[in-house]
Amino acid sequence: MNYESSVDNTDNLTTTLSVTIPNAEIEERFKKELSAVSKKIKIKGFRPGKAPIDMIKKMHGPQVRGDVVQKLISTSLGELIKEHKINYVGNPELDIKKNEEGHDLEFKANFAIYPEPEIKDYKGIKVKGPKLEVADQDVDKVVRRIQSSNAEHKKIEDRKKPKAGEVAEYTVFGFIEGQDKNKPNDLKPVKACLGQDELPPELDQALSEMEVGETKTIEVPSVAQHTADDAGVKYEVTLEAIYEQILPELTDAFVKTVDAECATALELKIKIREMLEKEREQNRNQKVEGEI
């Protein structure tokens, strides 16, 4: 597109873009659009596309020219914003200076721009990121979770109190203290392995101390986050049953069902370690950037 443009930084928060689009450019676009319109419009006494172009121009010229001008403004703004690298916020305020048939189109666009702060005295500042080390026990925890998700559960009938490493089946219902509980009748029990960091510590401890059939009301700050809106939120927990968790052996055959790309348990552990290292690297970078 042929046009002239200039940028004037009025102040630190405002930039004005001045644009001039030659009349020749407008006329060329106008003729193309008018020709396209003439093929679609039906005029009494003429077959489609056969009406004189002067008649089409007289009837629809102003509207077609208005559409052409709007498109040219939109297109030129998009290109010039990139060309002049204008980092603006919101929508620009348009000021049409000249828009007469037979003359160049002149307009200005006033942009509100983001301030560019001057950063000083940052050299020598030190920031610390968390350690990246992945211990064997970190890998073992992930492996155990994989085994746990594929484990068999054998119900324990001769004991009512669970032990660490066993699976607790329980129902939980949250309510606000001092208000009606409105406890639903179709609460579905869920299962979780105790002592394996699968539950908030308060819930894990409560279930570990309960017996099958017992109901206890607890607070779980790690879930409620202690905000003003959820102050007084409590949870009614019922231990429904306990199960022995029978983990599958970490054989090569089992590993292949977990990850087809791994042929052995060693390959799976190596892959888990690499994933943990990558995850910690990302977390470390985010925390370092936050500190900066």
Salt bridges, closest charged atoms under 4 A:
GLU25 OE2 - ARG29 NH2 3.27
GLU28 OE2 - LYS32 NZ 3.68
GLU33 OE2 - LYS71 NZ 3.95
ASP95 OD2 - LYS97 NZ 2.84
GLU100 OE1 - HIS103 ND1 3.82
ASP136 OD1 - ARG273 NH2 2.55
ASP138 OD2 - ARG280 NH2 3.13
GLU166 OE2 - ARG159 NH2 2.70
GLU177 OE2 - LYS234 NZ 3.27
ASP197 OD2 - LYS141 NZ 3.66
GLU209 OE1 - LYS216 NZ 3.76
GLU219 OE2 - LYS234 NZ 3.83
GLU236 OE1 - LYS181 NZ 2.76
GLU236 OE2 - LYS183 NZ 2.76
ASP259 OD2 - LYS271 NZ 2.66
GLU261 OE1 - LYS271 NZ 3.03
